[in-house]
Amino acid sequence: MANPPTRPDDDTALRRRRAVRTAMVVGGIAVAIYIAFIASGAIGR
């Protein structure tokens, strides 16, 4: 019942894809907060 051996290249590629997706999500949230902050300052005037 052992896991089948995976190639290190496949594991690395999978980790890289997950890391890129996570970075995009976090970056998108940061940009949304930035835009909301700027918009709230512009609307508040």
TAGILIN-V383402 format. One record per backbone hydrogen bond with DSSP energy under -0.5 kcal/mol. NH is the residue of the N-H (numbers start at 1). CO is the residue of the C=O. If there is no record, write none. Layout:
[[NH,CO] [NH,CO]]
//
This chain:
[[11,7] [12,8] [13,9] [14,10] [15,11] [16,12] [17,13] [18,14] [19,15] [20,16] [21,17] [22,18] [23,19] [24,20] [25,21] [26,22] [27,23] [28,24] [29,25] [30,26] [31,27] [32,28] [33,29] [34,30] [35,31] [36,32] [37,33] [38,34] [39,35] [40,36] [41,37] [42,38] [43,39] [44,40] [45,42]]
//
